[in-house]
Amino acid sequence: MTLPAHDLETERAHLTASRTALRRMRERAEALFSTGENVAGDAYAAETLGRTLSRRVAELADDPNTPLFFGRLRFADSDHHIGRRHVVDAVGEPMVLDWRAPISTAFYRASARDRRGVNTRRRFGFSGGVLTSFEDEHLDRGEELGTASRILTAEIERPRVGPMRDIVATIQPEQDELVRAELGDSICVQGAPGTGKTAVGLHRAAYLLYVHRERLRRSGVLIIGPNRAFLSYISAVLPALGEVEVAQTTVDELIAAVAVRGTDAPEVAALKHDGRMATVLHRALWGNVRKPDAPIVVSDGSYRWRIAEEPLRRVVDEARREGLPYGTGRERVRARVVGLLQRQSEARRGDSPGDPWLRRMGRAKPVTDFLDAVWPAVTAEGLVFGLFSGADTLGRAAGDLLTEAERERLLWTKPARSAKATRWSAADAVLIDEAAGLIERPSGFGHVVVDEAQDLSPMQCRAIARRSEHGSITLLGDLAQGTAPWAATDWAESLRHLGKPDTPVVPLTMGFRVPAAVVELANRLLPALAVDVPEARSLRHDGELTVREAPDVDAAAVGEVRAALAHEGSIAVIAADAATERLHAALAAAGVPAAGVDDQTARVAVVPASLVKGLEYDHVVVVEPAQIVAAEPRGLHRLYVVLTRAVSRLAIVHATPLPAPLSPFSPVDQGQTVVL
Ligand SMILES: Nc1ncnc2c1ncn2[C@@H]1O[C@H](COP(=O)(O)OP(=O)(O)OP(=O)(O)O)[C@@H](O)[C@H]1O
């Protein structure tokens, strides 16, 4: 299609004018920022205003390589450019509408059958920030390109370099429904590899912040990812969408109340992550509460007051029944005991004692001694320490819940002298967090996005549940990619542990990353993975798949890297963790030094199989799949993850036979490049 030249010129002029307008908006925000202190009434207001304005300045940053708008909608009576943020001209007239604005929904969802009032949808093609083309769909004439759009395909097939980028220009209708789900709605997305789960989660966070800015600024939005390498890979997406204040963390960091200096044997860690431990901790904690068996006698200097056993029992029973966190319950008992003293004092003196008297009574030794006896102060570390250092304590809390062998497994053979001196493991940290949550409720977030959620243990789910009790969650994952020993095999259980049992599970199956032939190869593993998930499909019919048997896999891997260097885009050599050092050396010796997983700008990286989850590279060289499978109990799941990282080309090199589900690889294919 040849484009009307003047149309393109007009669009370019609108782009230039919008850029100028954005610059003016930014200058205005900067000017306000510098005078903010003078206009705000007090220090607190000044700080709040300063923060708001500095965020606004950051939001309005313009990246010359990122198109300011990517679409245009023509309705019968209006016409809008759609972009990454609102841009208004000098008199406040909109020049670009934010993709999250209600009108923009039509850009993603309108179809010839359901036009949503749209006559024409235009998509723009850019090259290095320069507007080079556009494509029109005259929906009013029944024209619709769908995924046949050339601009859409080019965007999806664009080679990857560096960190993840946003997909606002090409969000697909089924993704958009998830992105724009109501704030109150929790959702669980079961998505095959590369179907855009991470992208959906991040865009949903940006969308919710736009629609519920004030509410979520107070309560916050949290993104939880599997590891730091993953977080750094996704870290640029939200700022590119103008959202600079979203916390991004791993579960381990989220619950890092103690320093982790110890390790557990795998079977011990698995048991500590088991959901039964929640009951064990609950019982151990509440087992500290005793029935009062003596009166309290307390003097205020003038009088001696006495509270009999019976009212004390009632106070403790009532506080127990209220279902408060343990620490709050203890303070409630203290307050009620003081209340009983107050009433006696009022009866005797005829007037109410003042606050200082009440405070003094609350701290009086007989009152504190009473509390220590019937509702002792407990720390989270102390609770877990007590549980694993004494067979009696563990037996009382877990006698009928854990088998004797399981209890044996949990007990330390040589406990440290104190909780403080204990070398806590990562699994202990999860238990300590659970205990801390029983003692005092942590503050929660308005919305939590959890990526790679299939790898969360029941206890980790509970840690997240505590932080989203009054908010909603977006759970993203793929049961087929579960590699943790406690990985979920069905979502219902995870959702129950997350405290959101009624959350709908929505599948995504259309892949945007992995070429069709690679998806077909990876799908061969699915029957062996023992999970009930829909097969992945692929939008991409480009790509290359090579399977090469070679006696020297290192040399073969170097050869594949050299071949990949002839193409554009990132290259990763993915191997069992134990083989990565050797491959680094082989590549360096061949004059192609490679970076590690942390360097996202590197052209070539060697990445251990255990860290590649969630990442993607244009060209992937998988070294010795059988070794990847053999390295861990859920090795086939790991291999499924590894095989689905490639955007354009996948080469598998092996000396030992391929794992059963992959072999026999068709003899025609074996040793050859299959160009797809
Ligand atoms: N609508 C879209 N338009 C363009 N690119 C897309 C779209 N949806 C997803 N992608 C791209 O496809 C790739 C895979 O997306 P993403 O990483 O979000 O998938 P995922 O489902 O989280 O994958 P995994 O299961 O491997 O973690 C990314 O490069 C993403 O930008």
The ligand as a Tripos MOL2 file, in Angstrom:
@<TRIPOS>MOLECULE
LIG
   31    33     1     0     0
SMALL
NO_CHARGES

@<TRIPOS>ATOM
      1 N1          0.5110   -7.9510   22.6180 N.pl3     1 LIG1
      2 C1          1.8170   -8.0340   22.4400 C.ar      1 LIG1
      3 N2          2.4420   -7.3230   21.4910 N.ar      1 LIG1
      4 C2          3.7680   -7.3910   21.3070 C.ar      1 LIG1
      5 N3          4.5680   -8.1420   22.0250 N.ar      1 LIG1
      6 C3          4.0160   -8.8810   22.9840 C.ar      1 LIG1
      7 C4          2.6160   -8.8700   23.2490 C.ar      1 LIG1
      8 N4          2.3720   -9.6970   24.2810 N.ar      1 LIG1
      9 C5          3.5630  -10.1890   24.6400 C.ar      1 LIG1
     10 N5          4.5400   -9.7040   23.8750 N.ar      1 LIG1
     11 C6          5.9650   -9.9940   23.9430 C.3       1 LIG1
     12 O1          6.1390  -11.3750   24.0310 O.3       1 LIG1
     13 C7          7.2250  -11.6650   24.8770 C.3       1 LIG1
     14 C8          6.7780  -12.5770   25.9740 C.3       1 LIG1
     15 O2          5.9850  -11.8530   26.8800 O.3       1 LIG1
     16 P1          6.0700  -12.1180   28.4320 P.3       1 LIG1
     17 O3          7.4900  -12.2040   28.8920 O.co2     1 LIG1
     18 O4          5.1700  -11.1470   29.1030 O.co2     1 LIG1
     19 O5          5.4520  -13.5800   28.4490 O.3       1 LIG1
     20 P2          5.2250  -14.5670   29.6830 P.3       1 LIG1
     21 O6          3.9140  -15.1870   29.4360 O.co2     1 LIG1
     22 O7          5.4170  -13.8350   30.9530 O.co2     1 LIG1
     23 O8          6.3810  -15.6100   29.4250 O.3       1 LIG1
     24 P3          7.0150  -16.7100   30.4250 P.3       1 LIG1
     25 O9          5.9690  -17.7450   30.6470 O.co2     1 LIG1
     26 O10         8.1370  -17.2380   29.6600 O.co2     1 LIG1
     27 O11         7.4060  -15.9910   31.6600 O.co2     1 LIG1
     28 C9          7.7660  -10.3460   25.3690 C.3       1 LIG1
     29 O12         8.8220   -9.9280   24.5560 O.3       1 LIG1
     30 C10         6.5940   -9.4280   25.2140 C.3       1 LIG1
     31 O13         7.0070   -8.1120   25.0390 O.3       1 LIG1
@<TRIPOS>BOND
     1     1     2 1
     2     2     3 ar
     3     2     7 ar
     4     3     4 ar
     5     4     5 ar
     6     5     6 ar
     7     6     7 ar
     8     6    10 ar
     9     7     8 ar
    10     8     9 ar
    11     9    10 ar
    12    10    11 1
    13    11    12 1
    14    11    30 1
    15    12    13 1
    16    13    14 1
    17    13    28 1
    18    14    15 1
    19    15    16 1
    20    16    17 2
    21    16    18 1
    22    16    19 1
    23    19    20 1
    24    20    21 2
    25    20    22 1
    26    20    23 1
    27    23    24 1
    28    24    25 2
    29    24    26 1
    30    24    27 1
    31    28    29 1
    32    28    30 1
    33    30    31 1
@<TRIPOS>SUBSTRUCTURE
     1 LIG1         1 GROUP 0 **** ****
